[in-house]
Amino acid sequence: MFVRSAAFLPLLAVSLLAAPAIQVSAQDPSAKADTAPVPPDKYLWLEEVHGARAMTWVKAQDARSAKTLEADPRFAAYSADALKVGEDPNRLPLPQLRGDDIYNFWRDQNNVHGLLRKTSLADFASPAPHWQTVLDIDALGKKENASWVFHGMSCLYPGTRYCTIALSAGGEDASTDREFDLKTGQFVDSGFSSPHSKQDIAWEDKDTLLIAREWGPHTMTASGYPYIVKEWRRGTPLASAKEVFRGEPTDIGASGIVLHDAQGDHLTLFGRDVTFFQSRWFVQTPSGLQEIGIPRKAQPDGLLENRMLIEIHEDWTPTPGGPKFTQGSLLSVRVADLMRDPAHLHPAVVFAPTSDEFLNQVATTRSHVIVTTLKHVLGQAYVYAPSDSARQDGWTRRALDVPSNSTIGIVTSSDSTEAFFLSVTSFLTPSSLLAGDAATAELTPSKSEPA
């Protein structure tokens, strides 16, 4: 279920279980030190988001804006129309595939903070699915006297049972993350529970998390995000977690992620977002942790049949005098080759942009890659499959029969089956969903909003 947008630059990366803690410098040794004095930040008090002074200032700005907006004679009608759209029971329930089930997070006038709910894939295709509530965020907040806002889940592969659910107090960036059992609909007794912090969590295995969060003073970047990743074992205190990766305080942040495919391959990567648009990636090899030799403007896009997918956002010539890969390409490298020599890769092309078509989104199913593009600014969609020759990796492509003159998006896909969903929108048709089968490259109309 690895869905990646070309515009999304996440924190990814990977280490084996016993990877030693490392520190990698982001500094360019040829750069000259900036000795200019840094002026004091007179707005530093706004960093205390719950501080009395900051809250007083926010409420004053809210009141000033509300007074101006509400004085406009159009405000009441616009506000009522927007609320009606937001609460419309006929709006599309966006699916999230997990095994044979469909999950959906739904908010309406009766569930202001939302419901995590599920139904079967077959039932979802019916006009009125029979949704089963998995977690009621409003009820949980009332029980715990907290204004919880759902901030998503990080789940153990294949994502059908154990997850950590991120709950934010009032919608702030920081969250409290707790282990949850999707099968029972209950938080796990004595399970993983990480208290309030900006944090990123990935499951290394059922009993081990990779967690980046605030560990104490000076453990967050200047941007306010974690840069130290630790390995946390089940049944042990969070304070005993062992550091396995460290970026720099000058980074945007650092994190870890574990990639899987249905064939049993997996990678645990570590990544540093050095700037908003540039990242460095590292992988643990038998000879130790090594940097992956991909451009700074590039990102892993998933794992499929022992191949790691890589999306590049700048031109790249891996071997001097060798082939050049154009920015906007989707490439693949063998996991075995990556582990043997991560600094010197020999990619195969999955998709390469042309003068009129460029990459939009990428997702993986059990044995295929779903790609959406814009061609002459119109949505296209394709299914790719590995096709090996005796001499080199190759990929076959089949076009999906999507509506013309439309915007096409990937909503969700399943790593354990060939199922996926596309969204379709155009000027003349309402937003709708198409259910796809990557094995047959067939699309079936699923749901649509009213005209």
Phi, psi and omega in degrees: 000036182274103179249127183226133176266147180298336182269359185260120181247089187274174170267118177229164168166183196199136180215151175286169189304319185261026182299133178287153175293137178226160172232125182244128184278137175268359185281141174274116184298340180274350183283144178275142180293139178271110185264002181294138180294143179270120181293149179295145180270106184284353178252017182301332180297341177288344177294334177277085191296337178253007180293151183300316181294317180295316181294323177298317179297315181298314181297324178294319178294319177300314181296320180295316180294315182299320181300317181291313183295313185290343177284342179286131183296343180273348190300311185300316180292317179298317181297317180294321179295317181296318179295321179298318177296315182295331182258004183300118181292346180267003179290161186293128170276103185292124185276153170230115184283128173221100185063232179267006182253156172249126174253153180208139173257123191233133175235141175206189184295337179266346182226075189297320180267350167105161176239134164269120186225167181213161171206175179279162178298320180292318182291327179300330181286346181283160180298328182227085182300150178265091185283140175248124180290127177263315179211125178261107185291322178297316180295321179296316179297320179295319180296322185259005179055049181220146178270071185288138173239129183289123180247019175102182184226149168240121192242148174291131180303135009268020172085021185254357180220286189269130181219158163259130180257128181268123180241122182257139178279102177077004177099009179291169181296322181291154181216164168252125186248125183231145179287135185226143178256110182295331182289319182267343184070029183228151169292144185283125176301129180058025178278186178298135176211114182249119186289179188313121175184158162290123187207155175233135184230138173224143179272120174277318170202186186299334185245013184218130175246146164262122187226128174247127183197184175281123183255000183145190180302140174065030177247015175238152182286171177298337177277353177091021181237158183290150175228008178241124180253132178237159178256121186244121182268143179302140176082003179245154178296147178302326181296340181270359180302142186262129179293132180235347179202143180218129172268220179232150176300339180276352177292166166291317179175176178217154184198176177229154177211150178244121180262140178229157165228168186289348180272001176097003177278151174206153176225141172245112185250151170244142181222149175240127169273098184290320171225182180297329184250355185234137181225158172237140187239144184224147179223142177277125178245170177305336180261010177118181182285129182226149177282140178278131186278062175244162181300157176298326177265071180204161181208143169295142183239017178125180183228135181208121176047054175064028176231136172264130177273139182227131176252126183249143181241019170208155179299147187215127172242094185300323182241124178308127182083354181269192182294147177254134179253132187277143176305142185091006179273153169252123185239167174224146175227145177293136178299320180299319178291321178300316182289328182286319183209078186295341182279341184230094185258155179233084188286157168250148182275127169266307177223138174233136181291159175239188180292341183231006181221131179223160186291140178242294182226158180223139175212155178245145169248200182300316183218019180222165174243129176261131181230132169248148181223171167244122178241118190053037178066022177240143186288136173230160178215145184220157171245126178250148176221144177297141178219096185276139168253177181292339188251331184202161175292148176215170180221138173260155183224136172235133178281141175269143184276078181267156179300143180285163177053044184228162168264127184244133178224152174272123179270312182197159174212164181245129177285342184258349176227186178259012184279147173202165176231140173246149171258145181227131177218139173214176181292335187251353179232143180289163178303135184213169180241140172244128175272131184241153173237110185293332182292326181253351184060032179258145177240140180231128176304133183248294182216158179213147172285159177298153179296000000 
